[in-house]
Amino acid sequence: MHDYMQRYKFNGEYALRHVFNRQLIQAVQNIEIDLVVPIPVSQYTLLTRGFNQTLGLFEGLRYQQLLSVSQAKKNRSIPV
């Protein structure tokens, strides 16, 4: 599973979304939820990957885009 997700997310194998999409739809249908909200990607991530991996997984689900990216790059520093 980890290898597939790596290939999907970082190698641009967008067709693999169908493998995860079916599982995600089943999981969402089996639990009581009020709202599905995708995690947004930055413009930089969108340009480097060529697609929003979260939205690919959400195909076929009703969702609302309520979140936005507040900074262009992730802050990877660990506070001391």
Buried (B, 14 or more C-beta within 10 A) or exposed (E): EEEEBEEBBEEBEBEBBEBBBEEBBEEBEEEEEEEEEBEBBBEEBBEEBEBBBBBBBBEEBEBEEEEEBEEEEEEEEEEE
